[in-house]
Amino acid sequence: MVYIFSKLVSLHNIIENMDNISQQSDEIEALKSIFGDEWHVDTETGTYNINISKEVKLFITLTSDYPSSSLPKYELLAPNLNISQKKTIEQKFQNLYNAEGGGPLIYQMIMIVEDIVKKYDHTKSNNSLSSISQEVSVNVDEKSETKYSHLKIHHGPTIVDRKSVFQGHVCEVNNKEDVNGFMELLLENRKIAQATHNISAYRILLPNNIILQDCDDDGENRASSRVLELLQTLKLNNVMVVISRWYGGIQLGPDRFRHINNAARQALVESGTIKN
């Protein structure tokens, strides 16, 4: 009897490990799509890393029991963060696992570190750029008499970097007409219509359990597919995200993709679609 039980436990562990490997593979592909060249891998050690800022880097090592039974192994290179800040990150990681353990968590871990860094790193204040942020913090006029009056649009905060400004907008959509209506309402706002790019992505769960999804770069090459990957990673349906970017004249390189994803995520948080 003990022998049979041992065999069953062993079989269960094998199946669990195979499922972990499959989930890890899917998650890594999603992270590559979201972060592009910012997501690095050391081919010798198999460790992944991403620069959260110039001073902070997060290292991730996938273990055989992730995501089913634990967080991935992680290390934080952050000489400028104090002990309290690092303990806050550790606690938030544990809270994340307690709430969502068993599924992919690395994207959320990256966002936790980034939130802490932004909160405490006063060297990255918005002081001289606050007027730009205020200028494009827009609201679309509600028009109760239109055919799109059922659409509720939520706006995220602005992100400013080297005079470029990013802002996310979120709306619940249930069909292609809602998608078109959301864009139409947004573009009625002059500032949004004049944005350099209005990058969009949406996912809709149809009654037959088929997912209708699409994305549009609006001239910002490869940006919208990363936003769509974000919606897929967060397993969100019946939602559309538009990220407006006003180009400030200074090229941001890969940083622009991070800002686009952060603008999308913050708008999703503001709308209550996801928790911070």
C-alpha positions in Angstrom: 0.0 0.0 0.0 2.9 2.3 0.9 4.6 1.4 -2.4 1.4 2.3 -4.4 1.0 5.6 -2.6 4.7 6.4 -3.2 4.2 5.7 -6.9 1.1 8.0 -7.0 3.0 10.8 -5.3 5.8 10.4 -7.8 3.5 10.5 -10.8 1.7 13.6 -9.4 5.1 15.3 -9.0 6.0 14.5 -12.6 2.7 15.8 -13.9 3.1 19.0 -11.8 6.6 19.6 -13.1 5.5 19.2 -16.7 2.7 21.7 -16.1 5.2 24.1 -14.5 7.6 23.8 -17.5 4.7 24.6 -19.8 3.5 27.6 -17.9 7.1 28.9 -17.5 7.6 28.7 -21.3 4.4 30.6 -22.0 5.2 33.2 -19.4 8.7 33.8 -20.8 7.4 34.3 -24.3 4.8 36.8 -23.0 7.5 38.7 -21.1 9.7 38.8 -24.2 6.8 40.3 -26.1 6.0 42.8 -23.4 9.5 44.0 -22.6 11.4 43.1 -25.7 15.2 43.7 -25.5 14.8 44.9 -21.9 14.2 41.3 -20.8 17.6 39.5 -20.8 18.7 36.0 -20.2 22.1 34.7 -19.2 22.4 31.6 -21.4 25.1 30.1 -19.1 23.1 30.2 -15.9 19.5 30.4 -17.3 18.9 33.4 -15.1 16.7 36.2 -16.4 17.1 39.9 -15.5 15.5 43.3 -16.2 16.6 46.8 -15.4 13.9 48.5 -13.4 15.9 51.7 -13.4 19.6 52.7 -13.8 20.3 51.6 -10.3 17.9 48.7 -9.8 18.0 45.3 -11.5 15.8 42.3 -10.8 17.1 38.8 -11.4 14.7 35.8 -11.8 15.6 32.1 -11.8 12.9 29.6 -12.7 12.7 26.7 -10.3 11.0 23.3 -10.8 8.2 24.1 -8.3 7.3 27.5 -9.9 4.5 28.5 -10.3 2.6 25.6 -8.7 4.2 25.7 -5.3 6.4 28.8 -4.9 7.6 32.1 -6.2 10.5 31.9 -8.7 13.9 32.5 -7.1 14.8 36.2 -7.2 17.6 38.6 -6.4 17.4 42.3 -6.3 20.4 44.4 -7.1 19.5 47.8 -5.6 22.3 49.4 -3.7 20.3 52.7 -3.3 17.3 51.1 -1.7 17.2 50.9 2.1 16.3 47.9 4.2 12.8 49.0 4.7 12.2 49.4 1.0 13.6 46.0 0.3 11.5 44.4 3.0 8.4 46.1 1.5 9.2 44.5 -1.8 9.7 41.1 -0.2 6.4 41.4 1.7 4.5 42.5 -1.5 6.0 39.5 -3.3 4.7 37.2 -0.6 1.3 38.8 -0.6 1.2 38.4 -4.4 1.9 34.7 -4.0 -0.6 34.2 -1.3 -3.3 35.8 -3.5 -2.4 34.5 -6.9 0.0 31.6 -6.4 -0.2 28.8 -8.9 -0.2 31.1 -12.0 2.4 33.3 -13.7 3.6 36.1 -11.3 6.8 37.5 -12.8 5.2 40.4 -14.6 3.5 41.5 -11.4 6.8 41.1 -9.5 8.5 43.5 -11.9 5.6 46.0 -11.5 5.9 45.8 -7.7 9.6 46.6 -7.8 9.0 49.4 -10.3 6.2 50.9 -8.1 8.5 50.9 -5.0 11.4 52.4 -6.9 9.1 55.2 -8.3 7.7 55.8 -4.9 11.0 56.2 -3.1 13.4 57.4 -5.8 13.0 61.2 -5.5 15.7 61.7 -8.1 13.0 60.9 -10.7 10.5 63.5 -9.7 8.3 65.2 -12.3 9.2 68.7 -11.1 10.0 70.6 -14.3 7.6 68.5 -16.3 4.6 68.7 -14.2 3.0 71.4 -16.4 3.2 69.1 -19.4 1.6 66.3 -17.3 -1.3 68.6 -16.3 -1.7 69.9 -19.9 -2.5 66.4 -21.2 -4.4 65.0 -18.3 -7.6 64.9 -20.2 -11.2 63.9 -19.7 -13.6 63.0 -22.5 -16.9 64.8 -22.3 -19.7 62.5 -21.4 -22.5 62.6 -24.0 -25.5 60.9 -22.5 -27.6 61.4 -25.7 -25.2 59.5 -28.1 -25.4 55.8 -29.0 -22.2 55.3 -27.1 -23.6 56.7 -23.8 -23.2 53.2 -22.2 -19.5 53.3 -22.6 -17.6 54.4 -19.5 -14.1 55.6 -20.1 -11.4 55.6 -17.4 -8.2 57.6 -17.7 -4.9 56.7 -16.1 -2.3 59.1 -14.8 0.3 60.6 -17.1 3.8 59.4 -17.3 6.4 61.9 -18.4 10.0 61.1 -19.6 12.2 63.5 -21.5 9.3 65.6 -22.5 7.4 62.7 -24.0 4.0 62.1 -22.3 2.1 58.8 -22.0 -1.5 58.3 -20.8 -3.7 55.2 -20.8 -7.4 55.0 -21.3 -9.6 52.0 -20.5 -13.1 51.0 -21.4 -15.3 47.9 -21.1 -16.1 46.6 -24.6 -18.4 43.7 -25.5 -18.4 43.8 -29.3 -16.7 45.5 -32.3 -19.2 48.4 -32.2 -18.1 49.2 -28.7 -14.5 49.1 -29.9 -15.2 51.7 -32.6 -17.3 53.8 -30.3 -14.6 53.9 -27.7 -12.1 55.2 -30.2 -14.6 57.7 -31.6 -15.3 59.1 -28.2 -11.6 59.4 -27.4 -10.7 61.2 -30.6 -13.4 63.8 -30.0 -11.0 65.1 -27.5 -8.6 67.5 -29.3 -5.6 66.7 -27.2 -6.0 62.9 -27.7 -6.7 63.3 -31.4 -3.4 65.3 -31.7 -1.3 62.7 -29.9 1.6 61.4 -31.9 0.3 57.8 -31.4 -2.9 56.3 -30.0 -1.9 52.7 -29.5 -4.7 50.2 -28.8 -5.4 46.6 -27.9 -8.6 44.8 -26.9 -9.9 41.3 -26.0 -13.5 40.3 -26.1 -15.0 37.0 -24.9 -17.7 36.1 -27.3 -20.8 34.0 -26.3 -19.4 30.9 -28.0 -16.2 31.2 -25.8 -14.1 32.4 -28.7 -11.8 35.3 -28.0 -11.9 38.2 -30.4 -8.8 40.3 -30.1 -6.8 42.8 -32.1 -4.3 45.6 -31.7 -3.1 48.7 -33.6 0.4 50.3 -33.4 -0.8 53.7 -34.9 2.7 54.2 -36.1 4.6 53.1 -32.9 6.0 49.9 -34.4 5.6 46.7 -32.2 4.0 48.6 -29.3 0.4 47.4 -29.5 1.3 43.7 -29.6 3.0 44.2 -26.2 -0.1 45.7 -24.8 -2.2 42.8 -26.1 0.3 40.4 -24.5 -0.2 42.3 -21.2 -4.0 41.8 -21.5 -3.4 38.1 -22.2 -1.0 37.7 -19.3 -3.5 39.4 -16.9 -6.2 37.2 -18.4 -8.5 40.1 -19.1 -11.5 39.9 -21.4 -14.1 42.5 -22.6 -11.6 45.3 -22.1 -9.9 47.8 -24.5 -6.8 49.9 -23.7 -5.7 52.9 -25.6 -2.3 54.5 -24.8 -1.8 58.1 -26.1 1.8 59.2 -26.6 2.8 62.8 -27.2 6.3 62.7 -28.5 8.6 65.3 -26.9 11.4 65.4 -29.5 13.9 63.2 -27.7 14.1 59.5 -28.6 13.5 57.2 -25.7 14.6 53.9 -27.2 13.3 50.8 -25.5 12.1 52.9 -22.5 9.1 53.9 -24.5 7.7 50.4 -24.5 8.0 50.2 -20.7 6.1 53.5 -20.4 3.4 52.3 -22.8 2.9 49.2 -20.7 3.0 51.1 -17.5 0.4 53.6 -18.8 -1.8 50.7 -19.8 -1.4 49.0 -16.4 -2.1 52.2 -14.4 -5.2 52.9 -16.4 -6.4 49.4 -15.7 -5.8 50.0 -12.0 -7.6 53.3 -12.1 -10.6 51.7 -13.7 -10.7 48.9 -11.1 -10.1 46.3 -13.8 -7.0 45.0 -11.9 -5.7 45.6 -8.4 -2.5 47.5 -7.9 
